[in-house]
């Protein structure tokens, strides 16, 4: 009886969410084959409202797509005499292999730094959360270098103003996925914001899988590395012998 009473009181004092995001994807599975050269997913959704509300502030939409996390080491090279050597390094426990952010407006106008710290939306916040090294004074320089390198390979994307919001209700955007994707689950987040705060969040998943010869070679290399190495060696020997035979035939 007491438990029921508490549940009733909780239902009364807890306000219903005024705005809620509902969203979808054009495809939820992507196949990587030997001729895969990238893909593009269409993302769309709507804002569900329980009743008409006063809109005294601008509604913002942020969409993020995060690939499987990777553990990596970022190293700084310095020139010593005539050669370059590795000096300081930064260990990152879980950097996303792919990360894209799309927004309806400039990022800083949609989300405060405090909210970004809580929800880890921006690229640098997501990476900072996975850092492990201690005693590195200029960690931001390492993070900036990692982001710069992956941006050059289209693995990290910041697409401000690419989400189209119609009538504060319907929104859509598209995210380009490069050819060098890592297989696994890609987490897609939708965030509604007002006055720099997140008022609703929704998540779904895209599955990226290797198929055909690509999948066979990947599985062989990871599950049976010895056999994969012997097969690679045999192919290299056969290719070398074949090239030598062709060369002798041409000279004859």
C-alpha positions as CSV (number, residue, x, y, z in Angstrom):
1,X,0.0,0.0,0.0
2,X,2.8,2.4,0.9
3,X,4.6,1.6,-2.3
4,X,1.5,2.3,-4.4
5,X,1.1,5.6,-2.6
6,X,4.7,6.6,-3.3
7,X,4.3,5.8,-7.0
8,X,1.2,7.9,-7.2
9,X,2.9,10.9,-5.5
10,X,5.9,10.5,-7.8
11,X,3.7,10.5,-10.9
12,X,1.9,13.6,-9.8
13,X,5.0,15.6,-8.9
14,X,7.0,14.5,-12.0
15,X,6.2,16.7,-14.9
16,X,5.6,15.1,-18.4
17,X,8.3,15.9,-20.9
18,X,7.0,18.8,-23.0
19,X,9.1,18.0,-26.1
20,X,10.5,14.7,-27.2
21,X,12.5,13.7,-30.2
22,X,11.5,10.8,-32.5
23,X,13.9,9.9,-35.3
24,X,14.9,7.4,-38.0
25,X,17.6,6.4,-40.5
26,X,17.4,5.7,-44.2
27,X,19.4,2.4,-43.5
28,X,20.5,0.6,-40.4
29,X,22.9,-1.8,-41.9
30,X,25.9,-1.0,-44.1
31,X,27.9,-3.8,-45.9
32,X,31.7,-3.3,-46.5
33,X,32.9,-5.3,-49.5
34,X,36.2,-5.1,-51.5
35,X,34.7,-2.3,-53.8
36,X,33.2,-0.3,-50.9
37,X,33.9,3.4,-51.5
38,X,31.9,5.0,-48.8
39,X,28.2,5.6,-48.2
40,X,25.7,8.2,-47.1
41,X,22.9,7.9,-44.6
42,X,19.8,10.1,-44.5
43,X,18.7,11.0,-41.0
44,X,15.3,12.4,-40.3
45,X,13.0,12.9,-37.4
46,X,10.4,15.0,-35.7
47,X,9.7,16.8,-32.4
48,X,6.8,15.2,-30.5
49,X,4.8,17.5,-28.2
50,X,2.2,16.6,-25.6
51,X,0.5,19.9,-26.0
52,X,1.1,23.4,-27.4
53,X,3.9,25.2,-25.5
54,X,5.2,28.7,-25.5
55,X,8.3,28.8,-27.5
56,X,10.3,31.7,-26.0
57,X,13.7,30.3,-27.0
58,X,15.1,28.7,-30.2
59,X,15.0,24.9,-30.6
60,X,18.2,23.3,-31.6
61,X,18.9,19.8,-33.0
62,X,22.2,18.0,-32.7
63,X,22.9,14.6,-34.3
64,X,26.1,12.6,-33.6
65,X,27.3,9.4,-35.2
66,X,30.1,7.5,-33.2
67,X,32.0,4.5,-34.5
68,X,33.4,1.7,-32.3
69,X,35.9,2.9,-29.7
70,X,39.6,2.3,-30.2
71,X,42.5,2.3,-27.8
72,X,45.4,4.2,-29.2
73,X,48.6,6.0,-28.5
74,X,49.3,9.5,-29.8
75,X,53.1,10.2,-30.1
76,X,55.0,13.4,-30.6
77,X,58.1,13.2,-32.9
78,X,61.1,15.5,-32.5
79,X,64.1,15.8,-34.7
80,X,67.3,14.7,-33.1
81,X,70.4,15.2,-35.2
82,X,69.4,14.0,-38.7
83,X,66.6,11.6,-37.6
84,X,63.1,11.9,-36.1
85,X,62.4,10.1,-32.9
86,X,59.3,9.5,-30.7
87,X,59.3,11.6,-27.5
88,X,56.2,12.2,-25.3
89,X,53.1,10.1,-25.8
90,X,49.4,10.2,-24.7
91,X,47.4,7.1,-24.1
92,X,43.8,7.2,-25.1
93,X,41.6,4.4,-23.8
94,X,38.6,4.9,-26.0
95,X,38.7,7.3,-29.0
96,X,35.8,6.8,-31.5
97,X,37.0,5.4,-34.7
98,X,34.5,7.6,-36.5
99,X,32.7,10.7,-35.1
100,X,30.4,13.1,-36.9
101,X,28.4,16.0,-35.4
102,X,25.7,17.7,-37.4
103,X,23.7,20.7,-36.0
104,X,21.0,23.2,-36.9
105,X,23.2,26.2,-35.9
106,X,26.7,26.9,-34.6
107,X,27.6,24.4,-31.9
108,X,28.4,26.9,-29.2
109,X,24.9,28.5,-29.6
110,X,23.1,25.2,-29.0
111,X,25.0,23.7,-26.1
112,X,26.7,25.2,-23.1
113,X,30.2,23.9,-22.1
114,X,28.6,22.5,-18.9
115,X,26.1,20.5,-20.9
116,X,28.8,19.3,-23.3
117,X,30.8,18.1,-20.3
118,X,27.8,16.0,-19.1
119,X,26.7,14.6,-22.5
120,X,30.1,14.4,-24.2
121,X,28.8,15.7,-27.5
122,X,31.8,17.5,-29.1
123,X,34.7,15.5,-30.5
124,X,37.3,16.8,-28.1
125,X,35.0,16.1,-25.1
126,X,34.4,12.5,-26.3
127,X,38.2,11.9,-26.6
128,X,39.1,13.7,-23.3
129,X,36.8,11.3,-21.5
130,X,38.9,8.4,-22.6
131,X,42.4,9.7,-21.8
132,X,44.6,7.6,-19.6
133,X,48.1,9.2,-19.5
134,X,49.1,11.2,-16.5
135,X,51.9,13.8,-16.3
136,X,51.4,15.1,-19.8
137,X,51.3,18.9,-19.5
138,X,50.0,19.8,-23.0
139,X,47.3,17.1,-23.5
140,X,45.3,19.5,-25.6
141,X,48.1,19.6,-28.3
142,X,47.9,15.8,-28.5
143,X,44.1,15.8,-28.8
144,X,44.2,18.6,-31.4
145,X,46.8,16.6,-33.5
146,X,44.6,13.4,-33.3
147,X,41.5,15.3,-34.4
148,X,43.4,17.1,-37.2
149,X,44.7,13.8,-38.6
150,X,41.3,12.1,-38.5
151,X,39.6,15.1,-40.0
152,X,41.9,14.9,-42.9
153,X,40.7,11.3,-43.5
154,X,37.0,12.3,-43.1
155,X,36.9,10.2,-39.9
156,X,36.0,13.2,-37.7
157,X,33.4,15.6,-39.0
158,X,31.9,18.8,-37.7
159,X,28.9,19.7,-39.9
160,X,27.5,22.9,-38.3
161,X,24.3,24.2,-39.9
162,X,23.6,21.0,-42.0
163,X,20.5,19.9,-40.1
164,X,17.4,21.4,-41.6
165,X,14.6,22.2,-39.1
166,X,11.2,23.0,-40.5
167,X,8.5,24.7,-38.4
168,X,10.3,23.6,-35.1
169,X,8.9,20.1,-35.8
170,X,10.6,18.2,-38.7
171,X,14.3,17.9,-39.2
172,X,16.6,16.1,-41.6
173,X,20.3,15.8,-42.5
174,X,22.8,13.4,-44.1
175,X,26.1,12.0,-42.9
176,X,28.8,10.9,-45.3
177,X,30.6,7.7,-44.2
178,X,34.1,7.3,-45.7
179,X,35.5,4.1,-47.3
180,X,37.9,3.5,-44.4
181,X,35.2,2.5,-41.9
182,X,35.8,0.1,-39.1
183,X,33.2,-2.7,-38.8
184,X,31.0,-2.7,-35.7
185,X,28.1,-0.8,-34.1
186,X,27.8,2.9,-34.8
187,X,25.8,4.8,-32.1
188,X,23.5,7.6,-33.4
189,X,22.3,10.2,-30.9
190,X,19.6,12.9,-31.4
191,X,19.6,15.7,-28.9
192,X,17.0,18.6,-28.6
193,X,18.3,21.7,-27.0
194,X,16.9,25.0,-25.7
195,X,18.9,27.8,-24.1
196,X,22.0,25.6,-24.2
197,X,20.5,22.7,-22.3
198,X,19.5,19.2,-23.5
199,X,15.8,18.7,-23.2
200,X,15.4,15.4,-24.9
201,X,17.7,12.6,-26.2
202,X,17.2,9.5,-28.4
203,X,19.6,6.9,-29.5
204,X,19.7,4.2,-32.2
205,X,22.4,2.0,-33.8
206,X,23.8,1.4,-37.3
207,X,25.5,-1.9,-38.0
208,X,28.6,-1.9,-40.3
209,X,29.7,-5.4,-41.4
210,X,32.3,-6.7,-43.7
211,X,31.0,-9.1,-46.4
212,X,32.4,-11.4,-49.1
213,X,36.1,-11.6,-49.5
214,X,36.7,-8.6,-47.2
215,X,35.0,-10.5,-44.3
216,X,36.8,-13.7,-45.1
217,X,40.2,-12.1,-45.0
218,X,39.4,-10.1,-41.9
219,X,38.2,-13.1,-40.0
220,X,41.1,-15.2,-41.1
221,X,43.7,-12.5,-40.0
222,X,42.1,-12.2,-36.6
223,X,41.0,-15.7,-35.8
224,X,43.8,-17.7,-37.5
225,X,46.8,-15.4,-37.8
226,X,49.3,-18.3,-38.5
227,X,47.3,-19.6,-41.4
228,X,46.8,-16.0,-42.7
229,X,50.5,-15.4,-42.5
230,X,51.4,-18.7,-44.4
231,X,48.8,-17.9,-47.0
232,X,50.2,-14.4,-47.5
233,X,53.7,-15.8,-47.8
234,X,52.6,-18.4,-50.4
235,X,50.8,-15.7,-52.4
236,X,53.9,-13.5,-52.3
237,X,56.2,-16.4,-53.4
238,X,53.8,-17.3,-56.2
239,X,53.6,-13.7,-57.4
240,X,57.4,-13.4,-57.3
241,X,57.8,-16.6,-59.3
242,X,55.2,-15.5,-61.8
243,X,56.8,-12.1,-62.4
244,X,60.2,-13.8,-62.8
245,X,58.8,-16.3,-65.3
246,X,57.1,-13.5,-67.3
247,X,60.4,-11.5,-67.3
248,X,62.4,-14.5,-68.6
249,X,59.8,-15.1,-71.3
250,X,60.0,-11.5,-72.5
251,X,63.9,-11.6,-72.6
252,X,63.9,-14.9,-74.5
